[in-house]
Structure formats: C-alpha cells, structure tokens
Amino acid sequence: MKTINEYCLHLLSSPSLKEKLLPAGEELLDIKSNVVVPEKPGREKKLSFSDKKMKIPRLEHLKQADLRAITLHHFANHELMAIELFAYALLKFQDIPELNRREMLKTIADEQKHLKLYLQRIEELGMQFGDRELNYIFWKYTPKMQTKEKFAAIMSLSFEGANLDYSLLYKETFLQYGDPESASIMDVIYKDELKHVRRGLKIIKKEKPEDISDWDYYLSLLDYPFTPRRAKGYVFIPETRKKAGFSEDFIEKLSQYKDEFSNRKPEKIPREILDNLFL
C-alpha cells in the first residue's frame, strides 16, 4: 500500500482484527482520487454488529474484575469503530487538506494503540474481544457525517470530547478499586484524546464563518436527534475542554446544555471518585 487511500480502504474493508491493527508503515502518498467508500466496515463473524443492547456495568460495581473486563471490552469496541470511521472519513472527504489528513492518520495510529492496550488488558482479566455483542453506535451516525465539518463535529468534538470526561472518570474509578493497570490505560487515552479533539477543532475553526460563534457553528453541524448532550460524560469536567482549546463561551454553553434525555436516571458516582476528579 503506497497511498493514504489504499491504506484506509484496507483498514475499512478487512474483516480481521489483525488487519485493522496494521500500521501505516512508511510515509504514504496523499494522492486524491474518487473512491467508492464502503458504507459499513468489513467484519468477521465474531466482530459483527449487533442490535442487542448491552449495558455497561455501573461504576459502583467495578470492584469486580469481571465487570471491569466488560467495561474495557465496551471501550475497545469504541476504539475499533474509531479506526474504521477515521479511515472512512479520509476516503470520503478528499477535500480535507493534506496536513489535516496526515494528522488524522496519526489519530488512527493512536486508536490502534488504544485498542491493543484494551485487548491485552481484557485478556489479563479473563475475556477475549468479541466474547460480548458489539454495538455500532458510532456507525449509526454516518448519515449525519456527510461533510468533513460534520464528521469533525460528531466524532472529534462530541464522541472524543465526551471521552475526555469518561477517561478521567474511569481512571479514578479503577484507581479507587485497586486496578492501576486499567487506570494507566485510561490515562493514555485521555492524553491522546486531547490531541484528537484539538485536531477536530482545527478543522471546525478553519471552516467557521467569522460572523458566527464557535458554539452556534457547532450546533449548525448537528442534525437531530444528535445533540451536544453526546459531547459530555456522566460528569462534565470543564478544565479538559480548556486544555483542548475551546473558548470559555463554548465551554459554558456545553456545560449548561440539556435536552429531553438529560433527565434520565444519572450514573451513581461514588463521592470519593468525584472528589478526586475536581481536586
């Protein structure tokens, strides 16, 4: 594979996990071309999409190693989808500037690294990837990602933005329950997600009209029922968004945002974990 397009098509189409973890290798050429982009990824049977609703264990139950394994399996699935979807975006949006495309390749490499870390850890905890059903929550939103700006708004600012909250929350939770190995993975995820969100924000800001705020432009890129609620974790940690480069106005608007789903029963977060998050 000599080009970015060839590499991304390989990641997207290959059914095996081994091939989806294949590194880019030598410097790939960025030769723009019209590509027929698969609307869904190749997946072997064990990795196939499932509509079965699989609940993630509640935080207060993560004292149990088997439930931590289930949680990390859930996160590993997110990383696999991220690998595929960034490959999808690089194929679909040939108008993304080369510098941004190469940054997105770095994001793919990070997602592959994250997935490998999760695969190793869940195996140590007694589980194999694919032992549980795999949802396709990120892939469900591809019809709403039909421009590079919409892709960045949904994948980078929203899903990866929310993971700034989740990664810190689960890092503290795993530490609280005596699992520093899993906590260290979440620390790696957090630091990399900061870079990923910044990359998405760079694409958004480059395309934003001067006469509109960052927040209003972000809203204009989201199509209902996808809302900014998806850009926050169980607990919103404003400091993470400052580090990612968001404006004070954007952070405040996101902090206050609610939709019709915001009043669902919240995750019960142990006080000692909350205290550590906001030290």
Backbone torsions as a table, in degrees:
resi	resn	phi	psi	omega
1	MET	NA	123.1	-174.8
2	LYS	-110.5	-14.6	-176.0
3	THR	-122.9	160.5	176.0
4	ILE	-59.2	-42.8	-179.1
5	ASN	-61.9	-43.6	-180.0
6	GLU	-62.6	-42.4	-179.8
7	TYR	-64.0	-46.0	-177.8
8	CYS	-67.0	-37.2	177.2
9	LEU	-64.7	-35.9	177.3
10	HIS	-64.5	-47.1	179.5
11	LEU	-60.7	-41.8	-174.9
12	LEU	-73.3	-38.8	-172.8
13	SER	-88.2	-27.3	-175.4
14	SER	-65.2	132.8	-178.7
15	PRO	-80.7	-20.9	-172.4
16	SER	-92.9	150.1	178.2
17	LEU	-64.0	-38.3	-179.8
18	LYS	-56.9	-43.6	-178.0
19	GLU	-73.3	-31.2	178.2
20	LYS	-72.4	-17.9	177.4
21	LEU	-96.0	4.1	-179.3
22	LEU	-64.5	125.7	179.3
23	PRO	-72.2	159.4	-178.4
24	ALA	-67.3	-27.6	178.6
25	GLY	76.3	-137.1	-176.6
26	GLU	-65.1	166.4	-178.8
27	GLU	-56.0	121.2	-179.4
28	LEU	-87.5	144.0	176.0
29	LEU	-76.2	142.9	176.9
30	ASP	-104.2	84.0	-179.7
31	ILE	-101.7	110.8	-176.9
32	LYS	-72.0	139.1	178.9
33	SER	-160.3	161.3	174.8
34	ASN	-77.5	123.3	-175.7
35	VAL	-121.8	136.6	171.5
36	VAL	-80.4	110.2	-172.9
37	VAL	-93.0	123.4	176.2
38	PRO	-58.1	138.6	-179.3
39	GLU	-82.2	-12.1	173.3
40	LYS	-147.7	156.5	-175.2
41	PRO	-79.6	155.7	169.2
42	GLY	-71.0	135.0	179.5
43	ARG	-144.6	130.6	171.0
44	GLU	-68.5	165.1	-170.9
45	LYS	-54.4	-42.2	-176.6
46	LYS	-65.2	-21.5	-177.1
47	LEU	-107.2	10.5	-174.2
48	SER	-68.1	153.9	179.5
49	PHE	-65.2	145.8	176.8
50	SER	-132.2	141.6	175.1
51	ASP	-89.5	-2.9	179.9
52	LYS	-67.8	129.9	-178.9
53	LYS	-78.2	118.8	-179.6
54	MET	-112.7	115.3	-177.9
55	LYS	-80.5	140.8	174.8
56	ILE	-84.0	139.1	-179.3
57	PRO	-58.3	147.5	178.2
58	ARG	-72.2	153.0	-174.7
59	LEU	-56.5	-42.0	-175.4
60	GLU	-69.6	-9.0	179.0
61	HIS	-95.8	-0.5	-172.6
62	LEU	-80.4	12.0	168.0
63	LYS	-64.7	-27.0	-175.8
64	GLN	-86.6	128.6	-177.1
65	ALA	-61.5	-37.9	-178.2
66	ASP	-66.4	-31.7	178.5
67	LEU	-78.0	-29.1	172.5
68	ARG	-66.3	-38.4	177.7
69	ALA	-61.7	-42.8	178.2
70	ILE	-61.6	-41.9	179.6
71	THR	-62.2	-46.1	-179.6
72	LEU	-68.5	-31.3	174.4
73	HIS	-62.0	-42.1	177.5
74	HIS	-60.1	-45.1	-179.8
75	PHE	-67.7	-37.3	179.2
76	ALA	-60.8	-38.4	177.3
77	ASN	-61.1	-38.9	177.1
78	HIS	-61.3	-39.9	-179.4
79	GLU	-67.1	-40.5	177.7
80	LEU	-61.2	-45.3	178.1
81	MET	-62.8	-36.7	179.9
82	ALA	-65.3	-42.6	175.7
83	ILE	-54.7	-49.8	-176.8
84	GLU	-65.5	-42.2	-173.9
85	LEU	-74.3	-32.9	174.2
86	PHE	-70.2	-33.8	173.0
87	ALA	-64.6	-42.8	177.1
88	TYR	-57.2	-45.8	-178.1
89	ALA	-65.6	-41.0	179.8
90	LEU	-64.9	-32.0	176.4
91	LEU	-76.2	-42.0	-172.9
92	LYS	-75.4	-38.2	-173.2
93	PHE	-108.6	80.6	-178.7
94	GLN	-70.3	-11.0	180.0
95	ASP	-86.3	-1.3	175.8
96	ILE	-64.7	129.0	179.3
97	PRO	-56.2	148.6	-174.4
98	GLU	-56.8	-40.7	179.8
99	LEU	-58.9	-44.2	178.9
100	ASN	-67.1	-36.0	179.3
101	ARG	-64.6	-40.2	179.7
102	ARG	-70.5	-32.3	174.3
103	GLU	-66.5	-37.9	177.7
104	MET	-66.0	-33.4	173.9
105	LEU	-62.1	-39.0	176.5
106	LYS	-64.1	-36.5	176.4
107	THR	-62.7	-43.4	177.5
108	ILE	-58.5	-43.7	179.2
109	ALA	-61.4	-38.6	176.7
110	ASP	-64.8	-43.1	-179.4
111	GLU	-63.5	-37.8	176.3
112	GLN	-63.6	-42.1	177.2
113	LYS	-60.5	-44.9	-179.4
114	HIS	-61.6	-45.1	-178.6
115	LEU	-61.3	-41.9	178.2
116	LYS	-61.3	-40.9	178.2
117	LEU	-62.3	-43.8	179.0
118	TYR	-65.5	-43.3	-178.7
119	LEU	-59.5	-43.5	179.5
120	GLN	-64.7	-42.7	-175.6
121	ARG	-70.4	-41.3	-179.2
122	ILE	-68.0	-30.1	175.5
123	GLU	-66.7	-40.4	176.9
124	GLU	-62.2	-28.9	-179.9
125	LEU	-91.9	6.4	172.3
126	GLY	95.5	21.1	-177.9
127	MET	-133.5	150.4	173.6
128	GLN	-108.8	145.2	177.8
129	PHE	-64.9	131.0	-176.1
130	GLY	99.6	-5.0	175.6
131	ASP	-66.8	-24.2	177.3
132	ARG	-116.5	158.5	179.3
133	GLU	-60.2	147.7	-179.6
134	LEU	-112.7	118.9	176.8
135	ASN	-79.5	174.8	179.8
136	TYR	-133.7	43.3	-174.4
137	ILE	-54.7	-42.2	-179.6
138	PHE	-69.4	-41.1	-178.6
139	TRP	-65.1	-26.3	179.6
140	LYS	-61.4	-23.0	-174.8
141	TYR	-96.9	6.3	179.0
142	THR	-59.7	-32.6	175.7
143	PRO	-61.2	-19.3	179.4
144	LYS	-98.8	7.0	-179.4
145	MET	-116.5	51.2	-171.2
146	GLN	-93.4	7.9	168.1
147	THR	-136.5	162.6	-179.6
148	LYS	-64.1	-32.2	179.2
149	GLU	-69.3	-41.3	178.4
150	LYS	-66.7	-37.4	176.6
151	PHE	-61.5	-47.2	-179.5
152	ALA	-63.3	-38.1	-179.2
153	ALA	-65.6	-40.4	-176.7
154	ILE	-83.1	-51.5	-175.2
155	MET	-75.5	-48.8	-172.1
156	SER	-85.2	-54.7	-175.5
157	LEU	-74.2	-31.0	-175.7
158	SER	-95.8	-70.6	-175.6
159	PHE	-63.5	-49.0	179.5
160	GLU	-72.2	-32.1	175.2
161	GLY	-61.3	-44.8	177.8
162	ALA	-61.4	-32.3	-178.5
163	ASN	-70.4	-16.0	170.6
164	LEU	-62.1	-39.9	176.5
165	ASP	-72.0	-49.8	-175.0
166	TYR	-62.8	-41.7	-176.5
167	SER	-63.7	-40.1	177.7
168	LEU	-70.4	-39.5	179.5
169	LEU	-62.1	-46.5	-178.7
170	TYR	-73.6	-29.8	173.1
171	LYS	-58.0	-49.3	-179.6
172	GLU	-66.2	-36.7	179.5
173	THR	-64.7	-46.8	179.9
174	PHE	-63.8	-39.0	176.4
175	LEU	-62.7	-42.0	-179.0
176	GLN	-60.6	-34.3	-176.4
177	TYR	-102.1	22.2	169.9
178	GLY	74.5	33.5	179.2
179	ASP	-126.5	74.0	-178.8
180	PRO	-65.6	-25.4	179.3
181	GLU	-63.8	-48.0	178.0
182	SER	-67.8	-36.1	178.8
183	ALA	-62.1	-38.3	-178.9
184	SER	-66.3	-32.8	175.6
185	ILE	-64.2	-44.3	-179.4
186	MET	-63.7	-31.3	177.1
187	ASP	-66.9	-41.7	175.7
188	VAL	-61.1	-45.3	-179.8
189	ILE	-58.6	-48.1	-177.9
190	TYR	-57.5	-48.7	-177.1
191	LYS	-64.1	-37.6	178.2
192	ASP	-72.9	-36.8	179.5
193	GLU	-62.4	-33.9	175.5
194	LEU	-56.5	-43.9	178.5
195	LYS	-65.1	-42.2	-177.1
196	HIS	-65.4	-43.1	179.9
197	VAL	-65.0	-40.1	177.4
198	ARG	-60.1	-40.0	179.6
199	ARG	-64.0	-42.2	177.4
200	GLY	-65.6	-40.5	179.8
201	LEU	-63.1	-34.3	178.7
202	LYS	-63.0	-42.7	178.2
203	ILE	-64.4	-43.9	-179.6
204	ILE	-61.8	-48.4	-175.6
205	LYS	-66.4	-32.0	180.0
206	LYS	-66.2	-30.9	-176.6
207	GLU	-97.3	-10.7	-174.4
208	LYS	-70.0	129.4	173.6
209	PRO	-62.1	149.8	-175.9
210	GLU	-68.1	-26.4	-173.0
211	ASP	-92.3	19.3	-179.6
212	ILE	-135.0	145.3	-179.7
213	SER	-74.2	160.0	176.3
214	ASP	-56.1	-42.7	-178.2
215	TRP	-64.7	-47.3	-178.2
216	ASP	-66.2	-35.4	177.5
217	TYR	-67.3	-42.4	176.2
218	TYR	-57.4	-47.0	178.4
219	LEU	-58.6	-38.9	-177.5
220	SER	-66.3	-18.5	-178.2
221	LEU	-91.8	-6.8	-178.3
222	LEU	-102.9	133.2	178.2
223	ASP	-109.3	127.1	179.7
224	TYR	-55.4	140.8	13.7
225	PRO	-90.3	9.3	175.8
226	PHE	-75.5	125.2	-178.1
227	THR	-132.4	169.8	178.3
228	PRO	-60.5	-11.9	175.3
229	ARG	-56.8	-30.6	179.9
230	ARG	-69.1	-13.0	-177.2
231	ALA	-91.9	9.2	-179.3
232	LYS	-129.6	149.0	175.1
233	GLY	-87.2	-168.5	176.1
234	TYR	-58.1	-35.6	177.6
235	VAL	-124.0	131.5	178.8
236	PHE	-91.0	126.8	-177.8
237	ILE	-115.5	93.1	-173.4
238	PRO	-56.0	-34.5	-176.4
239	GLU	-58.8	-31.6	179.8
240	THR	-66.2	-35.4	-179.8
241	ARG	-73.3	-32.5	174.4
242	LYS	-61.5	-44.6	-179.5
243	LYS	-64.9	-28.9	179.9
244	ALA	-80.7	-13.1	175.6
245	GLY	104.7	11.9	178.3
246	PHE	-75.2	152.1	177.2
247	SER	-73.4	158.3	177.5
248	GLU	-59.5	-39.4	179.7
249	ASP	-62.9	-45.0	179.5
250	PHE	-60.9	-45.7	-178.3
251	ILE	-61.9	-42.3	180.0
252	GLU	-66.1	-43.0	179.8
253	LYS	-64.1	-41.9	179.0
254	LEU	-65.7	-40.7	179.3
255	SER	-58.1	-40.3	-175.4
256	GLN	-87.1	-10.8	-171.3
257	TYR	-66.3	135.6	174.1
258	LYS	-139.7	148.9	171.0
259	ASP	-131.0	-169.9	-173.8
260	GLU	-68.3	-13.3	179.2
261	PHE	-96.3	-4.5	-173.5
262	SER	-69.6	-18.1	-176.8
263	ASN	-95.6	9.8	174.5
264	ARG	-62.1	157.7	-179.4
265	LYS	-54.4	120.6	-176.0
266	PRO	-75.8	157.6	173.8
267	GLU	-64.1	133.6	177.0
268	LYS	-79.9	116.5	-177.2
269	ILE	-109.6	118.6	179.6
270	PRO	-54.1	138.8	-175.3
271	ARG	-56.1	-40.8	-176.8
272	GLU	-64.6	-30.2	177.3
273	ILE	-72.8	-44.9	177.4
274	LEU	-58.5	-43.2	-179.0
275	ASP	-59.5	-41.7	-179.3
276	ASN	-69.5	-30.4	179.7
277	LEU	-66.0	-31.6	-172.9
278	PHE	-114.8	25.7	175.5
279	LEU	-64.6	NA	NA
